[in-house]
Amino acid sequence: MTAYDPSQWNDFALAQLGASAALLGLVFVGISINLKEIIGTPLLVNRALEAIVLLATVLLAATAVLIPAQDREVVGVELAVLGVLVCIFLLRLQAGTRREEVVQPGDRGPTRASIVSRRVIGLGSAALIAIAGVLLLVETGGGLYWWPAAIVAAYLGALVNAWVLLVEILR
């Protein structure tokens, strides 16, 4: 069945590898445009790193799926471990955004809604990759069909962070 056969996901993985690599390059260019403003604020440095991590996670997951002649179980473990490690990293990275740093709408700084959406999207993406890996490993529950949702969440999180770093900090 396709959900549990990583070799049938090669075209999809190759497309995601290329897309995430291109977006990752654009995020680096975008960061360099406003580097002084970003470096001056630890919260913005964390947002930049989060955008990079989300796109790099897609790149690494696609690479894991594309490695030839790997058993389903190996790919499942790779994805599960990647998802858990990224989840832990993002939790630590987002821990710098504390409740006292939340401002009222209209003021500079992150709003409560911004923080919540960042956590849901970023952590959700990592969790969905881990879920895809575990379900691939146990060969039930949809397996790799969870992976596209993780990718959409990662792209969404990275693009929102890139928008903040390019546009919102200059407002």
LUMKELO-400471 format. One record per atom (N, C-alpha, C, O): residue in one letter; chain; atom name; x, y, z. Coordinates in pm, 1 decimal. Atoms other than C-alpha are relative to their C-alpha. Layout:
<lumlos>
 sese doke doza        x        y        z
    a    A   CA        X        Y        Z
...
</lumlos>
This chain:
<lumlos>
 sese doke doza        x        y        z
    m    A    N     84.3   -118.3      0.0
    m    A   CA      0.0      0.0      0.0
    m    A    C     88.9    124.8      0.0
    m    A    O    192.5    126.9     66.5
    t    A    N    -77.5   -121.3     19.8
    t    A   CA    127.3    348.0    -92.5
    t    A    C     34.5     71.6    130.5
    t    A    O    144.4    125.6    143.5
    a    A    N    -24.6    -70.6   -126.6
    a    A   CA     95.9    491.6    259.9
    a    A    C    116.4    -58.5     77.9
    a    A    O    174.1      8.5    163.6
    y    A    N   -103.3     68.8    -77.5
    y    A   CA    350.2    241.0    386.2
    y    A    C    118.1    -43.8    -86.2
    y    A    O    199.3   -125.7    -43.2
    d    A    N   -109.9     32.5     89.7
    d    A   CA    588.1    218.4     90.2
    d    A    C     73.8    128.9    -37.2
    d    A    O     33.9    197.7   -131.1
    p    A    N    -71.9   -125.2     26.3
    p    A   CA    841.1    505.8     99.5
    p    A    C     49.6     13.9   -143.8
    p    A    O     61.5    125.6   -194.4
    s    A    N    -50.1     -8.5    137.7
    s    A   CA    969.6    417.2   -247.9
    s    A    C   -103.8     60.1    -95.0
    s    A    O    -67.6    113.6   -199.8
    q    A    N    105.3    -58.7     83.8
    q    A   CA    633.3    527.7   -391.6
    q    A    C    -15.4    150.2     23.3
    q    A    O    -95.3    215.7    -43.6
    w    A    N      6.3   -142.2    -33.4
    w    A   CA    686.7    873.5   -241.6
    w    A    C    120.2     76.8    -55.7
    w    A    O    140.7    193.0    -20.8
    n    A    N   -121.3    -64.3     50.9
    n    A   CA   1007.8    950.6   -434.7
    n    A    C    -27.8    130.0    -74.3
    n    A    O     41.4    229.2    -51.3
    d    A    N     29.4   -122.2     75.9
    d    A   CA    851.5   1205.1   -672.9
    d    A    C    -44.8    112.2     93.4
    d    A    O     -0.6    226.4     80.3
    f    A    N     46.8    -99.4    -97.1
    f    A   CA    672.8   1383.5   -388.9
    f    A    C    117.2     50.5     83.7
    f    A    O    131.0    171.1    104.4
    a    A    N   -114.4    -38.3    -82.8
    a    A   CA    988.9   1381.0   -174.0
    a    A    C     97.1     87.3    -79.2
    a    A    O    150.6    184.2    -25.4
    l    A    N    -90.1    -78.1     83.2
    l    A   CA   1199.3   1513.5   -461.8
    l    A    C    -53.6    141.3    -21.2
    l    A    O     22.2    238.2    -17.6
    a    A    N     61.4   -132.2     15.0
    a    A   CA    953.6   1798.3   -520.0
    a    A    C     14.1     81.7    128.2
    a    A    O     43.3    201.2    122.9
    q    A    N    -10.5    -71.2   -128.0
    q    A   CA    957.7   1887.4   -149.4
    q    A    C    144.2     36.8     31.6
    q    A    O    170.2    141.9     90.2
    l    A    N   -141.5    -29.5    -19.2
    l    A   CA   1336.1   1868.8   -136.7
    l    A    C     37.0    127.4    -75.8
    l    A    O    101.4    216.7    -20.7
    g    A    N    -29.9   -118.0     80.4
    g    A   CA   1362.2   2121.7   -418.8
    g    A    C    -69.6    124.8     51.0
    g    A    O     -8.6    231.4     59.6
    a    A    N     76.8   -115.5    -48.2
    a    A   CA   1087.7   2348.8   -285.7
    a    A    C     56.2     52.1    132.1
    a    A    O     73.5    172.8    149.3
    s    A    N    -50.9    -44.4   -130.5
    s    A   CA   1223.0   2355.1     69.4
    s    A    C    139.3     60.1    -12.0
    s    A    O    171.2    155.7     58.7
    a    A    N   -134.1    -56.5     19.8
    a    A   CA   1579.8   2417.6    -50.5
    a    A    C     -9.5    140.3    -59.7
    a    A    O     63.3    230.5    -18.2
    a    A    N     17.3   -132.5     60.3
    a    A   CA   1463.5   2709.1   -267.9
    a    A    C    -52.4    100.6    102.6
    a    A    O     -2.1    212.5    112.3
    l    A    N     54.9    -89.7   -102.3
    l    A   CA   1255.1   2858.3     13.1
    l    A    C    101.7     29.6    109.3
    l    A    O    107.1    141.4    160.4
    l    A    N   -104.1    -19.5   -100.8
    l    A   CA   1540.1   2809.7    258.6
    l    A    C     99.7    105.5    -47.9
    l    A    O    140.6    191.9     29.7
    g    A    N    -89.7   -101.1     56.0
    g    A   CA   1768.2   3009.8     29.2
    g    A    C    -61.8    138.0      2.4
    g    A    O      5.6    236.1     33.9
    l    A    N     68.5   -129.4     -2.3
    l    A   CA   1509.5   3285.6      0.6
    l    A    C    -11.1     55.8    141.8
    l    A    O     -1.0    176.8    161.7
    v    A    N      6.3    -46.2   -139.0
    v    A   CA   1471.5   3300.4    379.5
    v    A    C    134.8     58.3     42.0
    v    A    O    139.2    160.9    110.0
    f    A    N   -132.7    -53.9    -31.8
    f    A   CA   1847.7   3348.9    414.0
    f    A    C     21.0    137.1    -64.9
    f    A    O     76.8    227.2     -2.4
    v    A    N    -10.4   -129.9     66.6
    v    A   CA   1835.3   3631.8    158.4
    v    A    C    -85.9    102.1     73.5
    v    A    O    -42.7    214.7     98.0
    g    A    N     88.9    -90.4    -72.8
    g    A   CA   1538.0   3783.8    339.8
    g    A    C     56.6     42.6    134.4
    g    A    O     45.2    158.8    173.6
    i    A    N    -61.5    -32.7   -129.6
    i    A   CA   1716.3   3765.8    673.1
    i    A    C    113.0    100.1    -19.7
    i    A    O    128.6    192.9     59.6
    s    A    N   -113.4    -90.2     23.0
    s    A   CA   2020.8   3937.7    526.2
    s    A    C    -45.2    142.1    -30.3
    s    A    O     28.4    236.9     -3.1
    i    A    N     50.3   -134.0     31.7
    i    A   CA   1805.5   4230.6    408.4
    i    A    C    -23.1     82.0    126.8
    i    A    O     10.4    200.4    130.4
    n    A    N     29.7    -70.3   -125.8
    n    A   CA   1696.5   4322.2    764.3
    n    A    C     86.7    -51.0    114.9
    n    A    O     42.1    -55.2    229.5
    l    A    N    -84.9     64.2   -100.0
    l    A   CA   1990.4   4168.9    948.9
    l    A    C     20.6     86.3    125.2
    l    A    O     17.6     33.6    236.4
    k    A    N    -21.4    -85.9   -117.2
    k    A   CA   2053.1   4472.3   1175.6
    k    A    C   -119.9     -0.8     94.0
    k    A    O   -104.3    -10.1    215.8
    e    A    N    121.1     -0.1    -82.0
    e    A   CA   1692.6   4481.4   1294.5
    e    A    C    -21.9   -135.0     66.6
    e    A    O    -65.7   -141.7    181.5
    i    A    N     20.9    135.1    -53.7
    i    A   CA   1680.1   4104.6   1343.4
    i    A    C     99.0    -29.5    111.9
    i    A    O     60.1    -78.6    217.8
    i    A    N   -104.6     27.9    -99.5
    i    A   CA   2009.9   4076.5   1532.5
    i    A    C    -24.5     78.1    129.1
    i    A    O     13.1     32.6    237.2
    g    A    N     21.9    -84.4   -116.6
    g    A   CA   1901.4   4355.2   1767.6
    g    A    C   -106.6    -49.6     95.6
    g    A    O   -119.2      3.8    205.8
    t    A    N    109.2     48.8    -83.2
    t    A   CA   1608.6   4156.5   1908.0
    t    A    C      4.3   -151.8      8.3
    t    A    O    -12.9   -219.0    -93.4
    p    A    N     -4.8    145.8    -13.8
    p    A   CA   1640.4   3802.7   2049.2
    p    A    C   -125.7    -70.8    -51.4
    p    A    O   -116.2   -181.0   -105.5
    l    A    N    123.3     62.2     49.9
    l    A   CA   1274.6   3731.0   1963.9
    l    A    C      2.2    -13.7   -151.5
    l    A    O    -46.8   -112.8   -205.7
    l    A    N     -7.7      8.1    145.8
    l    A   CA   1341.0   3807.8   1598.0
    l    A    C    106.3    -99.7    -44.4
    l    A    O     89.4   -167.2   -146.0
    v    A    N   -101.7    101.3     30.6
    v    A   CA   1657.2   3597.1   1597.5
    v    A    C    -63.4   -138.6     10.0
    v    A    O    -39.4   -224.5    -74.9
    n    A    N     67.7    128.7    -16.2
    n    A   CA   1445.5   3308.2   1727.4
    n    A    C    -99.2    -26.1   -113.4
    n    A    O   -112.5   -139.5   -159.3
    r    A    N     94.2     17.3    112.2
    r    A   CA   1182.5   3369.1   1456.8
    r    A    C     74.6    -37.6   -126.1
    r    A    O     29.4   -122.4   -203.0
    a    A    N    -80.3     32.1    118.8
    a    A   CA   1452.6   3362.8   1190.3
    a    A    C     47.6   -144.9      6.7
    a    A    O     40.0   -218.7    -91.5
    l    A    N    -47.0    137.6    -15.9
    l    A   CA   1595.6   3041.5   1328.7
    l    A    C   -115.2    -98.9    -15.5
    l    A    O    -97.0   -207.0    -71.7
    e    A    N    116.9     87.4     13.6
    e    A   CA   1247.2   2890.9   1348.1
    e    A    C    -36.8    -20.2   -146.8
    e    A    O    -67.2   -132.1   -188.0
    a    A    N     28.9     12.5    142.9
    a    A   CA   1184.0   2964.6    979.6
    a    A    C    100.2    -93.6    -66.7
    a    A    O     62.7   -177.0   -149.2
    i    A    N   -105.0     85.5     56.6
    i    A   CA   1515.3   2799.4    891.7
    i    A    C    -21.0   -144.7     42.2
    i    A    O    -10.1   -235.4    -40.3
    v    A    N     19.3    136.3    -51.1
    v    A   CA   1445.2   2496.1   1111.6
    v    A    C   -119.8    -67.1    -66.1
    v    A    O   -112.5   -184.6   -102.0
    l    A    N    119.0     59.5     61.8
    l    A   CA   1096.3   2442.5    967.0
    l    A    C     28.3    -44.5   -143.3
    l    A    O    -11.5   -153.8   -183.7
    l    A    N    -31.8     36.9    138.2
    l    A   CA   1224.2   2444.6    609.9
    l    A    C    106.5   -109.7     -6.1
    l    A    O    100.4   -198.5    -91.2
    a    A    N   -102.8    104.3     -3.6
    a    A   CA   1529.6   2237.5    697.3
    a    A    C    -59.8   -135.0     39.4
    a    A    O    -11.9   -239.5     -4.6
    t    A    N     67.0    123.6    -38.7
    t    A   CA   1298.9   1981.2    857.8
    t    A    C    -65.0    -66.7   -120.8
    t    A    O    -56.7   -188.4   -136.6
    v    A    N     58.6     54.6    122.6
    v    A   CA   1110.7   1939.3    529.3
    v    A    C    110.7    -58.4    -87.2
    v    A    O     96.2   -167.5   -142.3
    l    A    N   -113.0     45.3     80.6
    l    A   CA   1443.7   1908.1    349.5
    l    A    C     56.4   -131.6     53.0
    l    A    O     82.9   -223.6    -24.4
    l    A    N    -55.1    122.3    -59.6
    l    A   CA   1573.4   1645.0    593.7
    l    A    C    -96.2   -118.5    -11.0
    l    A    O    -54.0   -231.1    -37.5
    a    A    N     98.4    108.1     12.0
    a    A   CA   1250.1   1444.2    591.0
    a    A    C     -4.1    -52.2   -143.8
    a    A    O     -9.4   -173.0   -166.4
    a    A    N      0.6     41.9    140.3
    a    A   CA   1247.9   1441.6    210.6
    a    A    C    126.0    -79.2    -33.3
    a    A    O    120.5   -177.6   -107.0
    t    A    N   -125.5     72.2     22.3
    t    A   CA   1611.2   1332.8    209.0
    t    A    C     -8.3   -140.5     57.0
    t    A    O     36.2   -236.2     -6.3
    a    A    N     13.7    132.8    -62.2
    a    A   CA   1532.6   1046.5    447.1
    a    A    C    -84.7    -92.3    -85.9
    a    A    O    -52.4   -210.0   -101.4
    v    A    N     87.8     81.9     83.8
    v    A   CA   1251.5    925.2    221.4
    v    A    C     69.7    -38.0   -130.9
    v    A    O     43.0   -144.5   -186.7
    l    A    N    -65.3     23.9    128.8
    l    A   CA   1474.7    949.1    -87.0
    l    A    C    121.1    -93.4      6.9
    l    A    O    169.1   -138.0    -97.3
    i    A    N   -115.7     89.3     -8.5
    i    A   CA   1761.1    736.2     46.1
    i    A    C    -40.5   -136.1    -56.5
    i    A    O   -136.2   -197.4     -9.0
    p    A    N     42.0    124.0     66.9
    p    A   CA   1751.7    428.9   -178.8
    p    A    C     16.4   -124.2     86.7
    p    A    O    105.1   -132.5    171.6
    a    A    N     -5.3    134.8    -58.6
    a    A   CA   1686.6     75.5    -57.3
    a    A    C    -11.8     -2.8    152.7
    a    A    O     35.2    -96.8    216.7
    q    A    N     24.0      3.5   -144.7
    q    A   CA   1589.2    170.0    297.5
    q    A    C   -129.1    -75.8     27.9
    q    A    O   -226.5    -64.3    -46.4
    d    A    N    121.9     67.5    -43.2
    d    A   CA   1338.7    -49.2    474.3
    d    A    C   -100.1    102.0     53.5
    d    A    O    -62.6    209.6    100.0
    r    A    N    108.1    -84.0    -52.2
    r    A   CA   1004.5    101.4    572.7
    r    A    C     24.8     36.0    145.2
    r    A    O      3.5    150.0    186.2
    e    A    N    -23.3    -22.8   -142.0
    e    A   CA   1097.9     62.3    937.8
    e    A    C    108.2    104.6     24.1
    e    A    O     96.7    186.5    115.3
    v    A    N   -109.7    -96.3    -15.3
    v    A   CA   1419.3    260.4    896.5
    v    A    C    -49.6    141.1    -29.1
    v    A    O    -20.0    234.1     45.9
    v    A    N     55.9   -131.4     33.5
    v    A   CA   1238.6    549.3    725.5
    v    A    C    -93.9     45.9    111.5
    v    A    O    -92.9    163.3    148.7
    g    A    N     90.2    -34.2   -110.0
    g    A   CA    974.7    539.2    999.7
    g    A    C     75.2     50.4    122.0
    g    A    O     36.0    149.8    183.1
    v    A    N    -81.0    -43.0   -115.4
    v    A   CA   1237.9    564.8   1272.1
    v    A    C     64.0    135.5    -28.3
    v    A    O     65.4    222.9     58.4
    e    A    N    -63.6   -128.3     34.6
    e    A   CA   1418.7    846.6   1087.9
    e    A    C    -98.3    115.6     12.2
    e    A    O    -65.8    219.8     69.0
    l    A    N    100.6   -106.4     -7.1
    l    A   CA   1099.8   1049.8   1053.8
    l    A    C    -46.6     24.5    143.4
    l    A    O    -63.7    139.3    184.5
    a    A    N     43.8    -15.2   -139.0
    a    A   CA    989.2    983.2   1411.3
    a    A    C    105.3     73.1     82.6
    a    A    O     72.4    163.6    159.4
    v    A    N   -108.7    -65.0    -74.6
    v    A   CA   1328.0   1082.9   1553.3
    v    A    C     13.6    146.3    -42.7
    v    A    O     28.1    234.7     41.8
    l    A    N     -7.5   -138.1     49.4
    l    A   CA   1344.3   1392.6   1330.5
    l    A    C   -112.3     84.4     59.2
    l    A    O    -87.8    195.0    107.3
    g    A    N    113.4    -74.3    -54.0
    g    A   CA    996.5   1500.4   1440.9
    g    A    C     14.0     29.8    147.7
    g    A    O    -14.9    141.1    191.6
    v    A    N    -16.4    -20.5   -145.1
    v    A   CA   1070.6   1453.0   1810.6
    v    A    C    111.7    100.3     28.1
    v    A    O     95.4    188.5    112.4
    l    A    N   -111.7    -92.5    -22.2
    l    A   CA   1406.5   1633.4   1792.0
    l    A    C    -37.6    143.2    -37.6
    l    A    O     -1.9    237.4     33.1
    v    A    N     42.4   -134.0     41.2
    v    A   CA   1255.4   1927.1   1603.2
    v    A    C   -101.9     55.3     99.1
    v    A    O    -99.1    174.4    130.2
    c    A    N     98.0    -42.7   -100.9
    c    A   CA    967.0   1941.6   1852.4
    c    A    C     72.0     53.5    124.6
    c    A    O     38.4    160.3    175.6
    i    A    N    -76.7    -41.4   -118.2
    i    A   CA   1213.2   1962.0   2142.4
    i    A    C     73.5    130.9    -28.3
    i    A    O     73.0    221.9     54.5
    f    A    N    -73.5   -121.4     35.5
    f    A   CA   1423.1   2223.5   1961.9
    f    A    C    -92.5    120.9     -7.0
    f    A    O    -59.9    227.3     45.6
    l    A    N     92.9   -112.2     12.2
    l    A   CA   1121.4   2440.4   1877.5
    l    A    C    -58.0     40.6    135.4
    l    A    O    -79.9    159.0    160.9
    l    A    N     47.2    -33.8   -135.5
    l    A   CA    991.7   2417.5   2234.1
    l    A    C    102.7     86.4     72.4
    l    A    O     67.0    184.8    137.0
    r    A    N   -106.8    -78.9    -63.3
    r    A   CA   1326.8   2546.4   2359.2
    r    A    C     12.5    137.3    -65.3
    r    A    O     31.8    237.8      3.1
    l    A    N    -11.9   -125.4     74.1
    l    A   CA   1340.1   2812.6   2088.7
    l    A    C   -115.6     94.3     33.3
    l    A    O    -95.2    214.5     50.3
    q    A    N    116.8    -83.1    -27.7
    q    A   CA    988.1   2936.2   2158.8
    q    A    C    -15.1     32.2    148.3
    q    A    O    -97.7    115.7    184.9
    a    A    N      6.9    -29.9   -143.2
    a    A   CA   1043.4   2934.4   2534.8
    a    A    C     41.7    143.8     28.1
    a    A    O      5.7    199.8    131.7
    g    A    N    -40.4   -138.9    -15.7
    g    A   CA   1201.5   3277.4   2486.7
    g    A    C   -115.2     97.0    -15.8
    g    A    O   -103.5    212.9     23.9
    t    A    N    117.2    -85.7     17.0
    t    A   CA    859.0   3416.3   2397.4
    t    A    C    -90.6    -22.7    119.0
    t    A    O   -173.5   -113.8    119.8
    r    A    N     74.7     17.0   -124.3
    r    A   CA    710.5   3459.3   2739.6
    r    A    C   -122.9     90.6      3.2
    r    A    O   -137.1    183.8    -76.0
    r    A    N    125.5    -73.5    -13.1
    r    A   CA    377.6   3593.1   2847.0
    r    A    C     22.4    149.9     22.3
    r    A    O    -53.7    231.9    -29.0
    e    A    N    -22.2   -141.6    -27.9
    e    A   CA    525.7   3920.8   2973.0
    e    A    C     48.7     76.8   -123.2
    e    A    O     47.3    199.9   -123.7
    e    A    N    -44.7    -66.4    121.4
    e    A   CA    662.0   3992.5   2624.5
    e    A    C   -115.5     24.0    -96.8
    e    A    O    -97.2     88.4   -200.1
    v    A    N    116.7    -19.0     85.2
    v    A   CA    311.7   3984.6   2474.8
    v    A    C    -50.4    142.0     17.8
    v    A    O    -60.1    192.2    129.8
    v    A    N     47.5   -138.0     -5.5
    v    A   CA    181.9   4328.9   2386.7
    v    A    C   -142.7      6.5    -51.8
    v    A    O   -196.8    -90.4   -104.9
    q    A    N    134.9    -22.6     49.3
    q    A   CA   -153.5   4473.4   2302.6
    q    A    C      3.4     23.0   -150.7
    q    A    O    103.9     70.8   -203.3
    p    A    N      4.2    -26.7    144.1
    p    A   CA   -262.1   4490.2   1937.8
    p    A    C     29.5    147.0    -27.7
    p    A    O    -20.1    235.4     42.2
    g    A    N    -38.5   -136.7     33.8
    g    A   CA   -113.7   4798.8   1774.8
    g    A    C    137.7     36.2     52.4
    g    A    O    204.0    123.0     -4.4
    d    A    N   -134.0    -23.9    -53.4
    d    A   CA    202.4   4794.7   1987.2
    d    A    C     99.1    -88.8    -73.8
    d    A    O     60.1   -185.4   -139.4
    r    A    N   -103.5     84.0     61.7
    r    A   CA    534.6   4655.2   1862.9
    r    A    C     21.5   -123.2     86.1
    r    A    O     18.8   -116.5    209.0
    g    A    N    -24.9    125.0    -70.8
    g    A   CA    601.8   4297.2   1954.6
    g    A    C   -107.4   -102.2    -29.6
    g    A    O   -208.8    -70.5    -92.0
    p    A    N     94.8    107.2     31.7
    p    A   CA    421.4   3965.3   1937.8
    p    A    C   -128.9     10.4     80.7
    p    A    O   -126.9     41.6    199.8
    t    A    N    127.3      6.3    -70.0
    t    A   CA     55.0   3943.3   2023.0
    t    A    C    -19.8   -142.7     50.8
    t    A    O     50.0   -234.6      8.1
    r    A    N     29.9    134.5    -51.1
    r    A   CA    -88.0   3648.7   2214.2
    r    A    C    -39.6    -93.8   -114.1
    r    A    O      2.8   -209.3   -116.7
    a    A    N     42.1     82.0    114.5
    a    A   CA   -250.9   3522.0   1891.0
    a    A    C    119.7    -41.9    -84.7
    a    A    O    125.4   -154.4   -134.3
    s    A    N   -120.5     30.9     77.0
    s    A   CA     84.4   3540.4   1713.4
    s    A    C     80.9   -111.2     66.0
    s    A    O    130.1   -201.6     -1.5
    i    A    N    -76.3    101.0    -73.9
    i    A   CA    254.7   3335.2   1983.0
    i    A    C    -69.8   -135.6     -6.9
    i    A    O     -5.7   -238.1    -30.0
    v    A    N     75.6    125.9      2.8
    v    A   CA    -21.1   3073.8   1993.3
    v    A    C      7.3    -63.0   -139.4
    v    A    O     32.3   -182.9   -151.9
    s    A    N     -3.6     56.0    135.4
    s    A   CA    -31.6   3034.5   1614.9
    s    A    C    139.5    -50.8    -34.3
    s    A    O    153.3   -153.5   -100.9
    r    A    N   -137.1     46.2     22.8
    r    A   CA    347.8   3007.8   1602.2
    r    A    C     24.3   -134.9     64.7
    r    A    O     85.1   -223.5      4.8
    r    A    N    -19.7    127.3    -71.3
    r    A   CA    344.6   2730.8   1859.1
    r    A    C    -79.3   -112.1    -64.1
    r    A    O    -27.7   -222.4    -82.3
    v    A    N     84.6    104.1     59.6
    v    A   CA     55.9   2541.8   1701.1
    v    A    C     56.4    -44.4   -134.4
    v    A    O     66.1   -164.3   -160.4
    i    A    N    -48.1     33.9    133.7
    i    A   CA    197.5   2557.7   1348.0
    i    A    C    137.3    -66.8      5.9
    i    A    O    157.6   -172.3    -54.1
    g    A    N   -135.4     55.8     -6.1
    g    A   CA    564.3   2496.1   1431.8
    g    A    C      5.4   -135.4     67.1
    g    A    O     59.6   -231.3     12.2
    l    A    N      0.0    127.1    -72.6
    l    A   CA    513.3   2226.7   1690.3
    l    A    C    -88.7   -102.4    -69.0
    l    A    O    -59.0   -221.9    -68.2
    g    A    N     89.0     90.6     71.8
    g    A   CA    225.7   2081.2   1489.1
    g    A    C     69.9    -65.6   -118.0
    g    A    O     51.7   -184.7   -143.5
    s    A    N    -74.7     55.9    113.4
    s    A   CA    449.2   2036.7   1186.8
    s    A    C     94.5   -109.7     45.7
    s    A    O     98.4   -218.0    -12.7
    a    A    N    -95.0     99.5    -52.3
    a    A   CA    714.7   1856.1   1389.6
    a    A    C    -73.8   -122.8     52.7
    a    A    O    -30.9   -236.0     30.0
    a    A    N     77.0    112.8    -53.6
    a    A   CA    454.0   1642.8   1565.5
    a    A    C    -58.2    -85.5   -112.4
    a    A    O    -61.1   -208.1   -102.0
    l    A    N     56.3     75.7    112.6
    l    A   CA    293.4   1545.8   1233.4
    l    A    C    106.1    -84.2    -70.8
    l    A    O     76.3   -193.2   -119.5
    i    A    N   -108.5     80.7     57.7
    i    A   CA    630.2   1430.4   1098.9
    i    A    C     27.2   -120.9     88.9
    i    A    O     45.5   -232.2     39.7
    a    A    N    -20.8    112.0    -92.8
    a    A   CA    680.5   1220.2   1411.4
    a    A    C   -114.1   -101.4    -11.7
    a    A    O    -90.5   -222.2    -10.6
    i    A    N    116.0     89.2     14.8
    i    A   CA    327.9   1078.6   1373.8
    i    A    C     11.6    -80.7   -129.2
    i    A    O    -11.8   -201.5   -129.5
    a    A    N    -17.7     70.9    127.4
    a    A   CA    393.2    993.7   1007.7
    a    A    C    104.4   -109.7     14.3
    a    A    O     85.8   -220.2    -36.8
    g    A    N   -105.2     99.5    -19.4
    g    A   CA    712.8    814.1   1110.8
    g    A    C    -46.2   -118.2     83.3
    g    A    O    -20.3   -233.5     48.9
    v    A    N     47.9    108.0    -87.7
    v    A   CA    550.4    617.0   1391.1
    v    A    C   -103.2    -86.0    -72.3
    v    A    O    -98.0   -208.8    -65.1
    l    A    N    103.6     75.4     70.3
    l    A   CA    249.9    519.8   1178.8
    l    A    C     56.5    -78.5   -118.3
    l    A    O      5.2   -185.0   -152.6
    l    A    N    -69.5     76.5    103.7
    l    A   CA    480.7    416.9    895.0
    l    A    C     67.7   -121.4     62.2
    l    A    O     64.9   -231.2      6.6
    l    A    N    -70.6    107.0    -71.1
    l    A   CA    678.6    209.8   1142.5
    l    A    C    -94.8   -113.4     38.9
    l    A    O    -61.5   -230.6     21.5
    v    A    N     94.3    102.4    -44.7
    v    A   CA    371.8     28.1   1278.7
    v    A    C    -97.2    -41.9   -110.9
    v    A    O   -180.2   -130.9    -92.3
    e    A    N     78.0     33.2    119.3
    e    A   CA    208.7     18.6    933.7
    e    A    C   -150.7      4.6     24.3
    e    A    O   -223.5    -89.9     -6.1
    t    A    N    142.6    -20.9    -22.9
    t    A   CA   -129.0    156.4   1036.4
    t    A    C    -28.1    149.8      8.5
    t    A    O     64.8    229.2     23.3
    g    A    N     41.3   -137.4    -25.8
    g    A   CA   -323.4    482.4   1061.6
    g    A    C     30.6    100.9   -108.3
    g    A    O     13.0    220.8    -86.3
    g    A    N    -22.5    -94.5    109.3
    g    A   CA   -225.6    634.4    729.2
    g    A    C    145.2     24.3    -33.7
    g    A    O    174.7     79.2   -139.9
    g    A    N   -142.9     -9.0     29.5
    g    A   CA    153.8    628.9    752.5
    g    A    C     43.4    133.1    -57.7
    g    A    O     24.6    238.0      3.8
    l    A    N    -56.5   -119.4     62.4
    l    A   CA    312.1    876.1    513.4
    l    A    C   -104.5    101.4    -44.8
    l    A    O    -68.7    212.8    -82.9
    y    A    N    101.5    -98.1     35.9
    y    A   CA    -21.9   1040.2    436.1
    y    A    C    -10.2    113.3    102.3
    y    A    O    -77.6    212.9     76.2
    w    A    N     -7.6   -108.1    -98.3
    w    A   CA     39.6   1249.0    750.3
    w    A    C    109.4     99.7    -37.3
    w    A    O    106.8    214.8      6.6
    w    A    N   -114.3    -82.7     35.1
    w    A   CA    358.0   1387.9    598.3
    w    A    C    -37.6    126.5    -78.2
    w    A    O     15.6    232.6    -45.3
    p    A    N     36.5   -124.3     70.4
    p    A   CA    196.6   1635.0    349.0
    p    A    C    -58.9    107.1     92.2
    p    A    O    -33.4    226.0     73.0
    a    A    N     54.4    -98.3    -95.3
    a    A   CA      6.0   1799.8    634.8
    a    A    C    113.4     65.3     78.9
    a    A    O    109.8    185.3    105.9
    a    A    N   -117.0    -54.0    -70.3
    a    A   CA    336.4   1840.1    820.5
    a    A    C     72.9    100.5    -87.6
    a    A    O    117.9    204.6    -39.6
    i    A    N    -69.5    -89.0     93.1
    i    A   CA    490.1   1998.5    512.1
    i    A    C    -76.2    131.0    -17.1
    i    A    O    -16.1    238.4    -16.5
    v    A    N     80.6   -121.6     12.7
    v    A   CA    202.4   2242.7    467.3
    v    A    C     16.1     87.5    124.5
    v    A    O     32.4    208.9    112.9
    a    A    N    -17.8    -76.4   -124.3
    a    A   CA    231.9   2346.4    833.6
    a    A    C    138.8     62.1      6.3
    a    A    O    152.8    177.1     47.8
    a    A    N   -137.2    -52.7     -1.7
    a    A   CA    610.4   2387.4    801.2
    a    A    C     13.7    117.4    -95.9
    a    A    O     72.1    219.9    -60.7
    y    A    N     -7.0   -110.8     96.1
    y    A   CA    577.6   2601.5    488.3
    y    A    C    -76.0    121.9     51.9
    y    A    O    -27.9    234.7     41.7
    l    A    N     79.2   -110.0    -54.1
    l    A   CA    304.8   2810.3    649.3
    l    A    C     75.0     71.2    112.1
    l    A    O     83.6    194.0    113.0
    g    A    N    -75.4    -60.6   -110.0
    g    A   CA    509.5   2865.3    965.9
    g    A    C    122.0     76.1    -48.0
    g    A    O    149.3    186.2     -0.2
    a    A    N   -120.3    -66.0     51.4
    a    A   CA    825.1   2950.3    772.8
    a    A    C    -35.6    126.9    -77.0
    a    A    O     32.9    228.4    -64.6
    l    A    N     38.2   -117.6     78.4
    l    A   CA    644.2   3189.2    538.0
    l    A    C    -51.3    113.1     88.3
    l    A    O    -22.4    229.9     62.2
    v    A    N     47.2   -104.0    -92.7
    v    A   CA    470.3   3372.9    822.7
    v    A    C    119.5     63.0     71.9
    v    A    O    126.5    185.2     85.2
    n    A    N   -118.9    -54.2    -64.8
    n    A   CA    801.5   3408.2   1005.3
    n    A    C     80.9     85.9    -96.0
    n    A    O    130.8    191.5    -57.0
    a    A    N    -73.1    -78.4     99.6
    a    A   CA    969.3   3529.2    685.2
    a    A    C    -69.2    133.8    -24.7
    a    A    O     -3.0    236.5    -39.1
    w    A    N     75.4   -124.8     19.3
    w    A   CA    691.8   3786.4    636.3
    w    A    C     26.7     96.7    115.3
    w    A    O     49.8    215.5     92.7
    v    A    N    -27.1    -84.8   -116.2
    v    A   CA    742.6   3918.0    989.1
    v    A    C    140.7     58.4     -9.0
    v    A    O    161.1    176.7     18.0
    l    A    N   -139.8    -44.1      6.2
    l    A   CA   1119.7   3937.5    936.2
    l    A    C     25.9     98.1   -113.6
    l    A    O    115.8    181.7   -103.7
    l    A    N    -21.6    -88.5    115.0
    l    A   CA   1090.4   4114.9    601.0
    l    A    C    -84.9    127.0      4.6
    l    A    O    -37.7    234.6    -32.4
    v    A    N     92.7   -110.9     12.1
    v    A   CA    788.2   4340.7    638.7
    v    A    C    -41.9     58.1    134.7
    v    A    O    -29.7    178.2    158.6
    e    A    N     59.7    -46.7   -125.4
    e    A   CA    638.0   4359.7    984.7
    e    A    C     97.8     75.3     90.0
    e    A    O     57.7    169.3    158.7
    i    A    N    -94.6    -68.8    -89.1
    i    A   CA    956.8   4464.6   1164.7
    i    A    C     31.4    140.7    -47.6
    i    A    O     86.3    220.5     28.3
    l    A    N    -26.0   -135.6     53.6
    l    A   CA    980.5   4772.5    939.7
    l    A    C   -120.5     91.3     15.1
    l    A    O   -111.0    210.3    -14.9
    r    A    N    120.3    -82.1    -14.7
    r    A   CA    627.1   4893.6   1015.1
    r    A    C     11.4     90.3    118.6
    r    A    O    -80.7    167.1    146.8
</lumlos>
